[in-house]
């Protein structure tokens, strides 16, 4: 893992997040077993970059993460954002952005089809945090990341409001 930050203290691998992200509140994982951003002051571009990964043996290459962005009883106008980006050999390309408030830890699946570095052939992935708005919201909305994996994912329509919805699909393929 490589980390960088423009301002603030960036990604942490130790300590205890605050408020509902605390290990004694909504987060039930032991301190030191996950990475997190402490948004107690506005952080600018905290980046956590994964070592290059060879995904050439995967049939439907994907990224799987456990993610925590849960305000609990606190309310906020704008939630902090986690940008998931892949390097294509020239620039960082958006895989997905998560700006949400959901209960507890949740697992998310993302397709990495066509998301490898055109020069190395490896997947180069980074996680970039961003303030969601007012600094008071930042304060209550620490972002947590765990169990980052590269594996085959089942692609399909993940929106149940469409006729071609596929309940077994883990990542949306844009076919809805």
N, C-alpha and C positions, 0 to 999 in steps of 0.2 A: 504494500500500500504506500502511496505517496500522498502527502497532504500539503495544501497551501491555503493561504487566506490573504485578502487585501487588507481588511481591518477586522478586529474582533479576535476571538481565540480559536475559531475554526472547529474542526472535528476533534472530539475527545474519545479516548478509549478507556478511561478510568473515571471514577467519581460517580456521583448520583445526580441525575437530572432533577429539575424542580417541578413543583406543582403536580399535576396528574401524571406526568412522565416519571415521577419518582418511583424507585423500586418499592417503596412502602405504600404507594397509592395505586394507580391504574396499570403500571408496568410491573409485571411479575417476574422479570428476569434479574438475575444477580448482577450487581454492579461489576463492570469490567468484562462482561461477556458480550457487549454490543458497542457500536460506535454511535456517537450522538453530537448534536450541535446545541450548545447552550446559547440561546438567543436572548440572554439577560441584557445585553446591549446589542445594538444592530450590528450583525456580522455582514461583511461584504465579500461575496464569492468564496465561502469556505468550500474547498474542493477535496474530495477523497477519490483518488484514482487507483483503479485495480491494475495489478501487474498484467501485462499482455497475456491473453489466453488463447490457446489453439482450439478452435471450435470446429475444425474441418471434419472431424469424425461424426459430428451431430447431423442428423437428417433434417430436423426442424430446430435449428439453434435458437435457444432462448435464454433469458436471464430471469432468475427467480430470486426475490428478496422478501424478507420480513421487514415490515415498516410500521412505525408507531407515530401517529400524529393525533393525539387525543387530548382535548382540553378539559375533559371531565365536566365539572360544574361551572367552569369559567367560560365567559363568552368573549368573542372577538369579531371584529369587522372583517378582517382579512387574515387568512391562515398563512403560515410560512410555507414556502414552496421547496420541493425537492425536484431538481431537474436531473434526469438520467440521460447521459449523452454518450455517443460513440464517436470515435475518431475514424474518419474515412480515408486518411492519408494526407488530407489537405486541411480539414477543419473539423470542429466538433459539431455533430449533428444530433438533433433532439430525438431520443428514443421515446420518451414520455416525460410528462411533468405531473407531479402529484401535489395538489393544493386542496387539502381536505381535513375534515375533523370526523374521525370514526373511532368507535370504541375499541380499545386495546390494540394488540398486535394483529396485523393482517398480512397475508401472503399475496404478493402480486407477481404476475407473469408477463413478460414482454418478449415479443419476437425480435430476434436479432438477424433475421433474413436480410441479406444485403448490407449488413452493418459492420463488415470487417474492414480493416485497413487495407486499401488497395495496393500498398507496397509490401507490407509484411504478411498479409493474409490472416493475421490474428485479430481477435476482438480486443479493442482498447476502450474500456468503459470508465466513466467517472460519474460521481454523484456530486452535484453542486447545489448548495442551499441558498435560499434567497428570502429576504424579509417579505412578508405578506402585506405590509402596510405600516400602520401606526406602531411605534416602538412599544407601546403598552401591550399590544397583541403579541409581539415578538417574545416578550417576557414570559408569557404563559404557554408558549407553543414550541417547546424543544422538540427537535426531530430526531428519531432514533432509527437505526438501521442494523440488521442482523441477518445471518444465514444467507449470504450472497452466494448464489450457485449458477453455474452455466450447465444447462442440460436441454434435452429435447423437450419442446412444449407442443401441446396439441393446439393447432390453429383452427379458427372458425369464427362464426358470428356469435358474439357473447351478449348481444342485446335481446332479451326475451320478447321484446315487442315486435320482432321481425319474424316472418314465416320461416326463414332458414336458420333460426336460432339453433345452436348446437350446445346442449347442456354439458357435453364433455370437453368443450373448448376451454383452454386456459388463457389464451391470448387472442385478441381480435385480429382477424386477417383483412379487415376492410370490406368483407363481402356482404354485410348486412344491407 
